[in-house]
Amino acid sequence: MILTQLEGRVAPEQWDALKQAFSEGTQQLPSAIYQTYLIQDEDDSEVWRILTIWHSREALQAYRASVETPGGILMFQAAGAEPTLSIYNVIDHARTG
């Protein structure tokens, strides 16, 4: 699995735009995505992130090759922000239940 993090600084008056863009943009997730989250920094409320877990690096690469601009970037742009991208290899995970 691969985890991507898009991070951007969003002005308070644009928070609703970002939440709406995320809600609309995640109605039909690409099959390459396992899960995705929109999160807001608790200490700096203008910092928002979209964390996405992808089935594999190949799935992420195929998705990125299939679109002009990835959906998460479009979501931040709808809120007037330009995010930065970080990509992580998921080494292990655990969950309850």
N, C-alpha and C positions, 0 to 999 in steps of 0.2 A: 504494500500500500504506500501511497504518496500523500502527503498533506501539503496543501498550498495555503499561504496566508497572504491575503491582500490587505494592506493597511493604509488608511488615509485619514487626514484631518478634515472633519466635516463641521461646518458652521452650524450652530444650534438651529437657525432658521431653515436648514436643509435636512435636518434629521428625518422629518416625515417623508421627504422625497426619497431618501435612501431606504427607509423601511418599506415604502411602497414599491420601489424598484426591486428590492430583494423579494418581496412577497410575489410580485408579478413574474419576476424572472425565474422563480423556483417552482412555478406551477407544473412545468414539464421539465424535469431534470434530465440532462443527457445520461445515457446508460453508463457512461464512464464514471459517473459520480456515485459514491456510496452514501455520503452524508455531507451536508453543508450547514454552516451556522453563521448568523450575523451577530456579532458581539460588540459591546461598547466598553471601553476602558473605565473601570470604576474610579481611578484616581484622576484621569484626564478625560473628561466626558466628550471632548471633541475628537478623540481618537477612536476610530471604529475599525473593525476587522471582519473579513469574511474568511472563515476557516473551512476548507473543503477537503474531504477525504476522497481520494480517487482509488479505483480498484488496482491500478498499476501505473507505472511510469509510461508504458506504451499507450494506455488508455488516455492519459493526460496529453501525451504528444499527439495522438490521433485527433483528439478534440481540438487542440490548439491549431492544428493544421486545417481543420474543417471550417473554421470561422475567421472572419476578418479581424474582429475584436472580441476577445472572450467576454462572456456575460457578466462576470464579476466586475471587470473594468468598466463596462457600460453602466452598471449599477452605481458605482462611485461617480462616474462622470455625470449621471443624472442628478447627483447631489452637489455638483460643482467641485468635485475633488479628483485628484489624480493619485491613484494608489501606487504603492510599491509592492512588488511581488517577492515572496520568499518561498522556496520549495524545500521540503524536508522528507527524508526517508523515514517511514514508520518502522521502527525496529521491533517493537513489541507493544502489546496493549492488553488491557484488562477491563472488565466491566462487571457490574453486578447483575444477577438474574440471568 
